[in-house]
């Protein structure tokens, strides 16, 4: 029988840790997304706004599609929301290039752990792993390359959707029902406070998310609203016991067109009851 381990450095044969990131630090640290930055960086495209909210049976994550470089629109159709694993969604606000690499590494981190341990991390464990990666990236954040991820998933042990948010230093927090990050987040969060209620259906949660992103775009120049002319709509994903599901563009388009149409009659959006 051929020994396929011959010639491999000892580090490849040492179980050591289930963390792919820690393994990469030992084998090829230059490949990590936070390596190689030695001074302040200006002008890199930034992405906003992302949000998450729970609904009956799961959790929804959504984001606008705009990236900006200073006062210039750098990209109109950026995807900021994506799959982390079968029951987890991840989104980002901040430096686009670094964020994409960080999330790609995070997906590898989760898959590596599952292959070595033959079981998936708990949702809490996934959130803590991402917090560690953000802390590793802190020197680059201090040089102007900040990334603020947002994590949402279905907790199979608790049977409910959960939302985790972070600060730039990797501080980990759990949001009870909804959260928003990015430059448009104050306006999105205000809309979520107004429109969110426990027991929303998945369809209602999608409408709430699009309304909140519309409000963010209405007041924040770095956030892009639904662009019906270019057929660019928010990114929306749902996570339930059945797993991760990215809503197809036509499904989001129907909601976006309904929201934009309703705003023609009520530009400030739906009102919430006073009591």
N, C-alpha and C positions, 0 to 999 in steps of 0.2 A: 504494500500500500504506500502510495506517495505521501510524504509528509509536506503538506502545503504551508507549514509554518516556517520551513527552513528559509533563512535569509531575512526574516522579518526582525526589526529591532525589538528588544525586550519589552518596550513600552506597549507594543501591540498585543503582547501575550499576557500582560498584567491586567487582571480584571479591574483592580483599583477602584474606580468610581463608575457609576451609571450615568454620569454627566458627560455628554458629548463636548460641551464647552470646555470643561476641565481637561478632557483628553486632548482637544485641539490646542489648548494652551501649552501642553507638554510637547506635542509633536510638531505643530506648525502654527505658532502664535501669530505669525504675520498674516494668516488667512482670516483672522477674526475681524469683524467690521469696525471695532474700535481701535485697531492698531494703526500706527503710521501717521496720526494727526499730531503735529508738533506746535501749532500756533493757531491763533484765531482764524476762523473761516467766515467769510461774508458772502452773501448773494446766493447761497444754496437754496433751491426751491423748498418751500414749506407747504404742508398740507393741513387743512382743517376742513370741516368740523366733524367729529364723530360722537355717537351717543349710543346708549343701550337702555332698554327697559324690559321689565319682566311682564309676562302675560300668563293667562291661565294655561298651564302646561309647558311653559318654557320661557325663553328669553330671546329678545330681538336686538340686533345690532344694525346700525345704519350710519352712513356717512355721505357727505357731499362729495363732489368729484373735482373740486378746484385745487390747484397748487399755485402758489404765488412766489415770485422772486422780487422782493421789495414791492413796488407799486405795479408790477407787471404780472399779468396772468401767464404763468409758465406752462400750465397744462389744464385742459378743461375736463378731461375724462379719466382722471387718476382713480385707481381702485384703492381705497383705504381700508376696506373691510374684507376679511378672508378667513378661510378655514385654518385652524391650528391643528385640530385632529377631529375625530368623528363626532365628538360632543362638545367642542370648544371653538369659539370664534374669537378673532383678535383683530383689532383696528389700531390705527395710529394717528397721532397729530404730531407735527414737528418736521424735522429734516427728512425729506423724502428718500434720498438715496440710502442713508444710513438706516432709516426705518425699515426699508425693504430687506436689507441685509440682516438686520436684527430679527425680523420676523421669520425669515428663511432659516436662520440659525435656531430660532426657538422651535420651529417645526421639527428640525433635526433632533433637537434636544429631547422632545417628547417621544419621537419615534425610536431614538437610541435607547432611552430608558425602557420602553415597552419591550424592545427586542432582548435586552439583557436581563430584565427582571421577569419577563413573560407575563406582565400585567401592566395596565395603564396606571399612571399616577392618579391620585385623587384630584378632584378639582381644586381643592385647597393647595395641594402639592404643586399643581401646574401654576397656580398663581404665585406661589413662593419662588418657583424656579425662574419665572419671568422677572420677579423683583430682583433676584440675584444678578441677572443679566443686565438690568438697568443700572445697578450699582457698579458693575464692571465698566460700564460705558460713561461713568460720571466725568472723568477727565475730559472727554470729548464734548460732553454737554456744557462744561464750563468754558469751552473754547467756541461756543456758538452752534454746536451740532446736537441740540437737545432732541430727544425722542420721547414722547409720552404715549405709551400703549394703553389700550383699553381692552380688558379681557372679559368675556361672558361665556357661560357654559351651562349645560344641564348637569346638575349634580345627581348622579344615579343613586347615590346612597340616601340622599334626602328627598329625592323625587321632585326637585324644583329647579328653576332657573336662578342663577346667581351672577352678580356683576362685581368685578374687581377693577379698581383704578389705582393709579400710582402718582407719586410726585417725582421730580427730576432726579432725586437721590435714591430712588428705588423704594421709598416708603409705600407700603401696601395697605389699601383701605377697601372695605366692602361697602357698596351702596345698597341700601335696603330695597329700592324699587326702580330707580333710574339714575343715570349719570350722563354727563356730556363733557368732552374735552375739546381743546382747540380755541382759537381766537373768537369763534362764534358761540362758544359754550355758554356764556352768561345769558344770551338771548334764547338759545335752545333749551337751557335748563328752566328759564322762566316759562316757556311754552309747555314743557313737560310738567311743571308744577301745576299749571292751569288745567291741563287736559288728562293727565294720568289719573287712573283710578284702579283699585284692585279688581282682579277678575276680568280684565280686558281679554277679548278674543285675539287670536293671531292677526286677523284682518284689521281689527280696531287698533291694535298696537302699530301696525304698519302705517295706518292713517295718522296716528299721533306722531310717529317718527317723521313722516314727511312734513306735517304741519310745523314741527319744531325746527326742522332744517330750513323750511321756508322763512320762518321768523329769524333764524340766524343769518340767512342770506340777506334779509331785508335791512339789517342793521350793521352787518359786518362785511366789509368789502372783500375780505379774503375767503369768504364762503360763497360757493356757487349754488344758486337755486335751481330748480328743475328747468332745463333748457329744452322747451318743446320744439323749437325750430331745428336744433341740432340733434334732437332725439337723445339727449343726455339726461339721465334721471339718477336719483340717489342710488347708492348701493345698499341693499337690504339683505340681511341673512337672519334666519331663524334657527334656533337650536332647541330640540325637544328630546324626549326619550327615544324617538326614532332616528335622531342624529342631526347633523348639520345640513341645512338646506339654504342655498343661495337663491333668492327669488329671481326668476327670469325677468329680463327687461320689460316684456309686454305686461307682466303683472304689476310691476312698479309703475309703468307708464299710465295704466288705468287710474291708479291712486293719484299720481302726480297731476294728471289732467283734471281730475275731480277737485283737487285742492286748489289748483290755479284758477279753475272756473269759479269756485266758490269765493275766492279772494277778489274776483272782479266785482262782486256785490258787497263783500265785507272785507276790505283791504287789511284790516287789523286781525282778521281771523275770528274763529268762534269764541264766544264769551263763556266764561265759567260762572256758575251760580255764586251769589255773594255769600250764602250760608249753606 
